[in-house]
Amino acid sequence: MTASRAARERKAATEAGPLALVRIDLGADQQFVYKIGCTECVVRGTSAWSSYRSGDDNGYLAAMDRWTFHLTEKHRGAEAPCLAYLPAAQQRLHERRTGQADSTARNDRR
């Protein structure tokens, strides 16, 4: 049984911790769009820092990874359950960067 949007939102909010504002909307393609905002950080004047990732296969992971990196960079000492997954998030980032580098190198050889 697939979890409802509200249930997914509650789970994501719990994982993200007290500094996060989590919202899940529906995109134009009727897929979930994960939005995680910071209650303390402001960017570009008055806008809150946020992560916005569409609900592809890894939309939740991509948004949560970005939030985890934000917490470790800007809020050292903050506690959130998602920080337990920091090594896995770093591994995914490394793989993504390595894959992009490989793809760029292949395109340069053509």
Secondary structure, 3 states (H helix, E strand, C coil): CCCCHHHHHHHHHHHHCCCEEEEEEECCCCCEEEEEEEEEEEECCCEEEEEEEECCCCHHHHHHHHHHHHHHHHCCCCCCHHHHHHHHHHHHHHHHHHHHHHHHHHHHHC
